[in-house]
Amino acid sequence: MKRLLPILLLFSASLVFAATPQTVSYPSGDQTVQGLLYLPSGGGTHPAIVVIHEWWGLVDWVKQQASDYADQGYVVLAVDLYRGKTAADPETAHELMRGLPQDRGVRDLVAAVTYLKTRKDVNPARIGAVGWCMGGGYAAQLAIAEPSLRAAAINYGSLPTDPASLSKIHAQILGNFGGLDKGIPPSDVDAFAAAMKADGKPVDVKIYPDAGHAFENPNNKAGYQPADAADARERLSKFFTQTLK
C-alpha cells in the first residue's frame, strides 16, 4: 500500500448520506468499540452487512458505501477499527494500520457480528461483510474467524493462503482485484481462488486488467477506474442480494 500515490483526497463535499447513521457501542473483549449504524427503511427484520474501512480509517467514502447498502435494505454497521482516528496522508495511514494488531481487529469484527445478532431488526442467519484495501483483508480474516458469516466481499485486500485457515471459511466469497496491483498480484488472486475451489468453497473473483490498487475509490485521483468501479459495485450488489436476501 505504500506504493499508492501520495496525493489522495479523502473527503468530498458532494457525498450525500441517504441513511442517517447513529453511533453505537459494543463490547470487544475487555474493550468497547464504536461504529456507525445505518438502518434501512421499513420495519421487520433485515439482512446485515459489516462494513470494514480502508487504511485511512472510517472516512466519508466508507460512510457513503455503508449508507448505500442501508438504502438497499440492509442493516449496516461500519466498524471503527482505529478507535476514532483517521489519516489524511499515506504516512499516517501506514502508521495507523501498523498500530492495529490483527488479532484485535478480527476480535472487533467478530464482536460486531455478535452485536448485530442481538438486534431485533437483524436476521442473524443472514450477515455478511465487505471491505476495501486493509478492510478487504480483514473481511477475509472475519470469514475465517466467524463461521456463521454468510458472505464476504474482498476488494483488493490481502488473501489468506494457509490451507488450515481456508478450511474454516463457510461464507461465500466475492473478490474484486486490479491486474496492475503490485501488492496483491493476479497470481496471488488466482492461487487463492484455486485453493478455495479445490476445497469445495464457493468463490467468485474478478481481476480488472487495467486497474491498480484502490481503483474503486474516486478519491484515488490517479488510480480511479470509473467503469471498473461501476462494474465492481454491481457485482457487490448482486452478490449480497443472492447471498443475504
C-alpha positions as CSV (number, residue, x, y, z in Angstrom):
1,M,0.0,0.0,0.0
2,K,3.0,2.3,0.3
3,R,3.1,2.3,-3.4
4,L,-0.1,4.2,-3.6
5,L,0.3,7.7,-5.0
6,P,0.8,10.0,-2.1
7,I,-1.9,12.6,-3.0
8,L,-5.3,11.2,-2.2
9,L,-8.2,13.4,-1.4
10,L,-10.1,11.7,1.4
11,F,-13.2,13.9,1.7
12,S,-15.7,15.1,-0.8
13,A,-18.3,17.8,-0.3
14,S,-20.5,16.0,-2.9
15,L,-21.2,13.0,-0.7
16,V,-24.8,12.6,0.4
17,F,-25.8,10.1,3.0
18,A,-29.4,9.0,2.4
19,A,-29.4,6.9,5.6
20,T,-28.7,8.9,8.8
21,P,-26.2,6.9,10.9
22,Q,-26.2,6.6,14.7
23,T,-23.2,5.9,16.8
24,V,-23.3,2.6,18.6
25,S,-21.0,0.9,21.1
26,Y,-20.5,-2.8,21.7
27,P,-18.0,-4.9,23.8
28,S,-14.9,-6.5,22.2
29,G,-13.1,-8.5,24.9
30,D,-12.4,-6.1,27.7
31,Q,-12.7,-3.0,25.4
32,T,-15.5,-1.1,23.9
33,V,-15.7,-0.5,20.2
34,Q,-17.8,2.2,18.4
35,G,-19.2,2.1,14.9
36,L,-21.8,3.8,12.8
37,L,-25.1,2.0,12.3
38,Y,-27.2,2.7,9.2
39,L,-30.7,1.4,9.2
40,P,-32.9,0.7,6.1
41,S,-36.4,1.9,5.8
42,G,-39.3,-0.3,6.8
43,G,-40.0,-2.5,9.8
44,G,-39.3,-6.2,10.4
45,T,-36.0,-8.0,10.2
46,H,-33.3,-7.4,7.6
47,P,-30.1,-8.9,6.5
48,A,-27.0,-7.1,7.8
49,I,-23.6,-6.1,6.5
50,V,-20.4,-5.3,8.4
51,V,-18.5,-2.6,6.5
52,I,-14.7,-2.5,7.0
53,H,-12.7,0.6,6.2
54,E,-9.5,1.1,4.3
55,W,-6.2,2.0,5.9
56,W,-7.4,5.6,6.0
57,G,-9.9,4.9,8.8
58,L,-13.7,5.5,8.9
59,V,-13.7,8.4,6.4
60,D,-16.5,9.8,4.3
61,W,-16.1,7.4,1.3
62,V,-16.6,4.4,3.5
63,K,-19.5,6.0,5.2
64,Q,-21.1,6.6,1.8
65,Q,-20.7,2.9,1.0
66,A,-22.4,2.0,4.3
67,S,-25.2,4.4,3.6
68,D,-25.7,3.0,0.1
69,Y,-26.1,-0.6,1.5
70,A,-28.7,0.6,4.0
71,D,-30.6,2.1,1.1
72,Q,-30.5,-1.3,-0.5
73,G,-32.3,-2.8,2.5
74,Y,-29.5,-3.9,4.9
75,V,-28.8,-3.0,8.5
76,V,-25.2,-1.8,8.2
77,L,-22.5,-1.5,10.8
78,A,-19.4,0.4,9.8
79,V,-16.8,-0.6,12.4
80,D,-14.2,1.9,13.5
81,L,-11.1,-0.2,14.0
82,Y,-8.9,2.8,14.7
83,R,-10.9,4.0,17.7
84,G,-11.8,7.4,16.2
85,K,-8.5,8.1,14.4
86,T,-8.3,8.8,10.6
87,A,-5.5,9.6,8.2
88,A,-5.1,12.4,5.7
89,D,-1.8,11.2,4.2
90,P,-0.2,7.8,3.4
91,E,2.4,8.0,6.1
92,T,-0.2,8.5,8.9
93,A,-2.4,5.7,7.3
94,H,0.6,3.4,7.3
95,E,1.3,4.1,11.0
96,L,-2.4,3.6,12.0
97,M,-2.5,0.3,10.1
98,R,0.7,-1.0,11.6
99,G,-0.5,0.1,15.0
100,L,-3.6,-2.1,14.8
101,P,-2.9,-5.7,16.0
102,Q,-4.6,-8.1,13.6
103,D,-6.0,-10.2,16.5
104,R,-7.7,-7.1,17.9
105,G,-9.0,-6.1,14.6
106,V,-10.5,-9.5,14.0
107,R,-11.9,-9.6,17.5
108,D,-13.6,-6.3,17.0
109,L,-15.2,-7.6,13.8
110,V,-16.4,-10.9,15.3
111,A,-17.9,-8.8,18.1
112,A,-19.6,-6.6,15.5
113,V,-21.3,-9.7,14.1
114,T,-22.3,-10.7,17.6
115,Y,-23.8,-7.3,18.2
116,L,-25.8,-7.4,15.0
117,K,-27.2,-10.8,16.0
118,T,-28.6,-9.3,19.2
119,R,-30.7,-6.7,17.3
120,K,-34.3,-7.4,16.7
121,D,-34.2,-5.8,13.3
122,V,-31.5,-8.2,12.0
123,N,-31.9,-11.7,10.7
124,P,-28.9,-13.4,12.5
125,A,-28.6,-16.1,9.8
126,R,-28.0,-13.5,7.1
127,I,-25.0,-11.4,7.9
128,G,-22.2,-10.5,5.5
129,A,-19.1,-8.3,5.4
130,V,-17.4,-6.1,2.8
131,G,-14.1,-4.3,2.9
132,W,-11.6,-2.4,0.8
133,C,-7.8,-2.4,0.9
134,M,-6.9,-3.2,4.5
135,G,-10.6,-3.8,5.1
136,G,-10.7,-6.3,2.3
137,G,-8.0,-8.3,4.1
138,Y,-10.0,-8.1,7.3
139,A,-13.1,-9.3,5.5
140,A,-11.2,-12.5,4.6
141,Q,-10.0,-12.9,8.2
142,L,-13.5,-12.4,9.5
143,A,-14.7,-15.2,7.3
144,I,-12.1,-17.4,8.8
145,A,-12.9,-16.4,12.4
146,E,-16.7,-16.3,12.2
147,P,-18.2,-19.5,10.9
148,S,-21.7,-18.0,10.9
149,L,-20.8,-15.3,8.4
150,R,-22.8,-15.9,5.2
151,A,-21.0,-13.8,2.7
152,A,-17.7,-11.9,2.5
153,A,-16.6,-9.4,-0.2
154,I,-12.9,-8.7,-0.6
155,N,-11.9,-5.6,-2.6
156,Y,-8.2,-5.6,-3.3
157,G,-7.4,-6.9,0.2
158,S,-4.7,-9.4,1.2
159,L,-5.6,-13.0,0.9
160,P,-5.1,-15.9,3.2
161,T,-3.1,-18.9,1.9
162,D,-2.9,-21.3,4.8
163,P,-5.0,-24.4,4.0
164,A,-6.0,-24.8,7.6
165,S,-7.3,-21.2,7.6
166,L,-9.1,-21.6,4.3
167,S,-10.8,-24.8,5.6
168,K,-12.5,-22.6,8.2
169,I,-14.3,-20.4,5.7
170,H,-18.0,-21.2,5.4
171,A,-19.1,-17.9,3.8
172,Q,-19.4,-17.4,0.1
173,I,-16.6,-15.2,-1.2
174,L,-16.6,-12.5,-3.8
175,G,-13.4,-10.7,-4.8
176,N,-12.6,-7.7,-7.0
177,F,-8.9,-7.1,-7.8
178,G,-6.7,-4.9,-10.0
179,G,-4.5,-6.6,-12.6
180,L,-1.9,-3.9,-12.0
181,D,-1.9,-4.1,-8.2
182,K,1.7,-4.8,-7.2
183,G,0.8,-5.5,-3.6
184,I,-1.8,-8.2,-4.5
185,P,-0.7,-9.5,-7.9
186,P,-3.1,-11.6,-10.1
187,S,-1.0,-14.7,-9.3
188,D,-2.0,-14.4,-5.6
189,V,-5.6,-14.0,-6.6
190,D,-5.6,-17.0,-8.9
191,A,-3.8,-19.1,-6.2
192,F,-6.4,-18.1,-3.6
193,A,-9.3,-18.9,-5.9
194,A,-7.8,-22.3,-6.9
195,A,-7.3,-23.3,-3.3
196,M,-10.8,-22.3,-2.4
197,K,-12.3,-24.3,-5.3
198,A,-10.1,-27.3,-4.5
199,D,-11.6,-27.3,-1.0
200,G,-15.1,-27.0,-2.4
201,K,-15.6,-23.5,-1.2
202,P,-17.8,-21.1,-3.2
203,V,-15.7,-18.2,-4.6
204,D,-16.1,-15.7,-7.4
205,V,-13.1,-13.4,-8.1
206,K,-12.6,-10.9,-10.9
207,I,-9.4,-9.3,-12.0
208,Y,-9.7,-6.0,-13.8
209,P,-6.6,-6.0,-16.1
210,D,-6.2,-2.2,-16.4
211,A,-6.8,-1.4,-12.8
212,G,-4.4,-1.0,-9.9
213,H,-4.9,-0.8,-6.2
214,A,-7.9,1.2,-4.8
215,F,-9.4,1.5,-8.2
216,E,-13.0,1.7,-6.8
217,N,-12.4,4.9,-4.7
218,P,-12.9,8.1,-6.7
219,N,-10.6,9.9,-4.2
220,N,-7.7,8.0,-5.7
221,K,-7.4,10.5,-8.4
222,A,-4.6,8.8,-10.3
223,G,-5.9,5.3,-10.0
224,Y,-9.7,5.5,-10.0
225,Q,-11.2,3.5,-12.9
226,P,-14.9,4.6,-13.2
227,A,-16.0,1.8,-15.5
228,D,-14.3,-0.9,-13.4
229,A,-15.6,0.6,-10.2
230,A,-19.2,0.7,-11.5
231,D,-18.8,-3.0,-12.5
232,A,-17.4,-3.9,-9.1
233,R,-20.3,-2.1,-7.4
234,E,-22.8,-4.0,-9.5
235,R,-21.1,-7.3,-8.7
236,L,-21.2,-6.5,-5.0
237,S,-24.8,-5.6,-5.1
238,K,-25.8,-8.8,-6.9
239,F,-23.6,-10.8,-4.6
240,F,-25.3,-9.6,-1.4
241,T,-28.7,-9.9,-3.0
242,Q,-28.0,-13.5,-3.8
243,T,-26.4,-14.5,-0.6
244,L,-28.2,-12.4,2.1
245,K,-31.7,-11.7,0.7
